[in-house]
Amino acid sequence: MIRVLLADDHTLVREGLKQLLSVAPGIAVAGEAADGDAALALVKANDYDIAVLDMSMPGLAGIDLIKRVKLEKPKLRVLVLSMHGEQQYAARALKAGASGYLTKDSAAVQLVSAIRKVAAGGVHISEAAAALLLDGSASADAPPHTRLSDREFEIFRALVAGESVSDIANRLHLSAKTVSTHKTRILQKMGMGSAAELVRYAVEKKLL
């Protein structure tokens, strides 16, 4: 039996995923969480075969959550579920320790097979995302956001989503000065002069 932890901040999404998995032989939803901190607590307290984690949840989330989960349980397989396209986030997720990346619009068709593949030791990812993982970030003409470190990318996402420096600092347990320094580096690396330019870029690249 494949024991699954589901973590998504939308109750309707979790219920839909549970319904999909309830009719899949050999798969059982053994835990649920509505945010990253709760998911990490469950990982610490229980043994699961695979954690299905939403990329964007309140509190601890995204790349940081994947890294923390893998730090606590290195053998736990992680399948990322996201509303964002693979080419924007999959490479970072896999580098952080995830074994698969699934967009929410394809979950109804692919979730069960993705869980089985990842639980068996495989990797679930599209060919396009795999190509990006291999050489996208190293390419000279790669998009500017791929030059950012994982922490910078997390702060970039928060900034373009409208979070203030103080809000980001509180959520990520950093000082406001540290976040401001990251913001400056983000602007420099991406060749932009303001947060408004970052937002326009994020919209153009469908990173929001």
Secondary structure, 3 states (H helix, E strand, C coil): CEEEEEECCCHHHHHHHHHHHHCCCCEEEEEEECCHHHHHHHHHHCCCCEEEEECCCCCCCHHHHHHHHHHHCCCCEEEEEECCCHHHHHHHHHHHCCCEEEEHHHHHHHHHHHHHHHHCCCCECCHHHHHHHHHCCCCCCCCHHHHCCHHHHHHHHHHHCCCCHHHHHHHHCCCHHHHHHHHHHHHHHHCCCCHHHHHHHHHHCCCC
